[in-house]
Amino acid sequence: MRILHTSDWHIGRTFHGHSTLDALRGVLEALTRQVSENDVDVVIVAGDVFDSAAPAAGCYALLTDVLRGIADTGAQVVVTSGNHDSAARLGFQAGLLRDGIHVLTDPSAVGSPVTVTDAAGPVHFYGIPYLEPALLRHLWPEARSQAAVLDRAMGLVRDDLAARGGRSVAIAHCFAAGVEPTPHLERDIQQGGLDVVPLATFAGVDYTALGHIHGRQQLAPSVRYAGAPLHYSFGEGDKPRGSWLVELDADGFAGASWLELPVPRPVVTLRAPLADVLADPAYDRFEQAWLCVEYTDALPERDPMRRLQERFPFCAKVVHVPAAAAERESLTYVERVRAARSDAELVEAFLVHVREGAGADDRERELLADVLDERVRVEALA
């Protein structure tokens, strides 16, 4: 059996204020073609289908179009909810979709699989929606952390599998031990204590398809994250986009290969002096990329975003990162102000405070001296 493992579509997410809906549609259409070209039997979407609990109407339309497109290839689809999704809203789709599309959002049904049969027999797909411990105390009062609720859920999976027999796939949305998150991107999953799920939790099944982390990761040969199909932050710009093509033979997990997805617009971070970024031909190849510019000039430049967008229309973020900030004095700003014995020293203290420790240069000191002398003359004539 061939299984395509994808996750974290985040339909409706914006990129620095720009809609990603059209770009995501193109990428998911490419994924649908891969399903057909690789004779995939089952497609898994491991949570965070939507980016919010209340997605706009266009998000539902995109999801419906993509799921039906995948079903048209002849593949079954198994979808679970993540921590960004509203399980109720995502589950609402289930009754509207055709046979072969399974939307699993009910924690109480964790031990009831979707079963797909091939020439070697049944494969049981256990969809585990995002489990928030605080909302599950009526079901599992003893489970008060992510590790505990996933352990309880996988216990139900193993009990059911022992009775049924056959091969199995678990689908979960969590932060598992041994992975590195993208800074400031994946929302924390932490309720009631420990938020990291031990790898041993997923023992007993042939393959575990995980969601939540936006970069592909392999925790064990049969335990993997597929990551998101689209870049959603500059922090993940160097991470490949795609999905895992997983093979199950008669004995279980037989291997997995990576299928690349197209990147509609590269996500690039440049670090250099602003004048270089604005004029150097070496940066021509980034003119159509999503761009974050970290300019290293000693002092802040005036209106850098407008100037950058004249060359790079998709520049979305500008950060001033001095290459070598002047060493700060031990005195605080208030202490320096109090110690100032002249207007010139007062201005110097202010500049050091607001310019990463860099005071006035020689030309600025001349201008300041002229301004302060003029002020003294005006006051003397008043």
Beta strands, then each sheet from edge to edge (+ up, - down):
strand 1: 2-6
strand 2: 14-15
strand 3: 18-19
strand 4: 42-46
strand 5: 76-80
strand 6: 101-104
strand 7: 114-118
strand 8: 121-127
strand 9: 167-173
strand 10: 207-211
strand 11: 217-220
strand 12: 223-225
strand 13: 242-249
strand 14: 252-260
strand 15: 267-272
strand 16: 290-295
strand 17: 315-320
sheet 1: 6+ 5+ 4+ 1+ 13- 14+
sheet 2: 2+ 3-
sheet 3: 7+ 8- 9- 10- 12- 11+
sheet 4: 15+ 16+ 17+
end
